[in-house]
Amino acid sequence: DGGKRWKRNFKNFVVESIHSIAVDPNDSRRVYAATIGDGVYRTDDGGNSWRNAGLHGSQAWILSIRP
Protein backbone atom coordinates (compact mmCIF):
# COMPACT_ATOMS: atom_id res chain seq x y z
CA ASP A 1 0.00 0.00 0.00
CA GLY A 2 2.96 2.32 -0.60
CA GLY A 3 3.96 2.51 3.05
CA LYS A 4 0.60 3.66 4.41
CA ARG A 5 0.48 0.77 6.91
CA TRP A 6 3.38 -0.89 8.72
CA LYS A 7 3.53 -4.04 10.82
CA ARG A 8 6.29 -5.81 12.70
CA ASN A 9 7.75 -8.59 10.56
CA PHE A 10 11.12 -9.27 12.22
CA LYS A 11 9.78 -12.27 14.13
CA ASN A 12 12.97 -14.38 14.08
CA PHE A 13 15.47 -11.57 14.64
CA VAL A 14 16.61 -9.75 17.75
CA VAL A 15 16.51 -6.15 16.60
CA GLU A 16 16.47 -3.42 19.22
CA SER A 17 15.37 -0.68 16.85
CA ILE A 18 15.24 0.25 13.15
CA HIS A 19 16.87 3.62 12.70
CA SER A 20 16.74 4.19 8.95
CA ILE A 21 14.99 2.68 5.93
CA ALA A 22 15.95 2.98 2.25
CA VAL A 23 14.03 1.80 -0.80
CA ASP A 24 15.98 0.72 -3.88
CA PRO A 25 15.22 3.32 -6.59
CA ASN A 26 15.27 0.58 -9.26
CA ASP A 27 13.10 -1.95 -7.41
CA SER A 28 10.57 -0.72 -4.84
CA ARG A 29 10.19 -4.25 -3.44
CA ARG A 30 13.84 -4.17 -2.29
CA VAL A 31 14.12 -2.32 1.00
CA TYR A 32 17.04 -1.94 3.41
CA ALA A 33 16.64 -1.40 7.15
CA ALA A 34 19.48 -0.05 9.27
CA THR A 35 19.22 -1.32 12.84
CA ILE A 36 20.54 -0.37 16.20
CA GLY A 37 22.68 -3.29 17.31
CA ASP A 38 22.36 -5.90 14.53
CA GLY A 39 23.55 -4.41 11.26
CA VAL A 40 21.56 -4.07 8.05
CA TYR A 41 18.55 -6.11 6.95
CA ARG A 42 17.20 -6.49 3.43
CA THR A 43 13.94 -7.61 1.86
CA ASP A 44 13.45 -8.38 -1.83
CA ASP A 45 9.71 -9.03 -1.57
CA GLY A 46 8.34 -5.79 -0.19
CA GLY A 47 8.78 -6.74 3.47
CA ASN A 48 7.26 -10.21 3.55
CA SER A 49 10.61 -11.75 4.47
CA TRP A 50 13.87 -10.24 5.72
CA ARG A 51 17.49 -11.39 6.01
CA ASN A 52 20.58 -9.87 7.54
CA ALA A 53 22.66 -8.26 4.81
CA GLY A 54 25.70 -7.25 6.82
CA LEU A 55 27.24 -6.51 10.22
CA HIS A 56 25.08 -9.18 11.93
CA GLY A 57 25.97 -9.50 15.60
CA SER A 58 28.40 -6.60 15.47
CA GLN A 59 26.49 -4.39 17.92
CA ALA A 60 26.94 -1.63 15.32
CA TRP A 61 24.57 1.32 15.35
CA ILE A 62 23.73 2.08 11.72
CA LEU A 63 22.35 5.61 11.72
CA SER A 64 21.79 6.17 8.01
CA ILE A 65 21.52 4.03 4.90
CA ARG A 66 21.26 4.52 1.12
CA PRO A 67 20.69 1.74 -1.42
C-alpha positions in Angstrom: 0.0 0.0 0.0 3.0 2.3 -0.6 4.0 2.5 3.1 0.6 3.7 4.4 0.5 0.8 6.9 3.4 -0.9 8.7 3.5 -4.0 10.8 6.3 -5.8 12.7 7.7 -8.6 10.6 11.1 -9.3 12.2 9.8 -12.3 14.1 13.0 -14.4 14.1 15.5 -11.6 14.6 16.6 -9.8 17.7 16.5 -6.2 16.6 16.5 -3.4 19.2 15.4 -0.7 16.8 15.2 0.3 13.2 16.9 3.6 12.7 16.7 4.2 9.0 15.0 2.7 5.9 16.0 3.0 2.3 14.0 1.8 -0.8 16.0 0.7 -3.9 15.2 3.3 -6.6 15.3 0.6 -9.3 13.1 -2.0 -7.4 10.6 -0.7 -4.8 10.2 -4.2 -3.4 13.8 -4.2 -2.3 14.1 -2.3 1.0 17.0 -1.9 3.4 16.6 -1.4 7.1 19.5 -0.1 9.3 19.2 -1.3 12.8 20.5 -0.4 16.2 22.7 -3.3 17.3 22.4 -5.9 14.5 23.5 -4.4 11.3 21.6 -4.1 8.1 18.6 -6.1 7.0 17.2 -6.5 3.4 13.9 -7.6 1.9 13.5 -8.4 -1.8 9.7 -9.0 -1.6 8.3 -5.8 -0.2 8.8 -6.7 3.5 7.3 -10.2 3.6 10.6 -11.7 4.5 13.9 -10.2 5.7 17.5 -11.4 6.0 20.6 -9.9 7.5 22.7 -8.3 4.8 25.7 -7.2 6.8 27.2 -6.5 10.2 25.1 -9.2 11.9 26.0 -9.5 15.6 28.4 -6.6 15.5 26.5 -4.4 17.9 26.9 -1.6 15.3 24.6 1.3 15.3 23.7 2.1 11.7 22.4 5.6 11.7 21.8 6.2 8.0 21.5 4.0 4.9 21.3 4.5 1.1 20.7 1.7 -1.4 
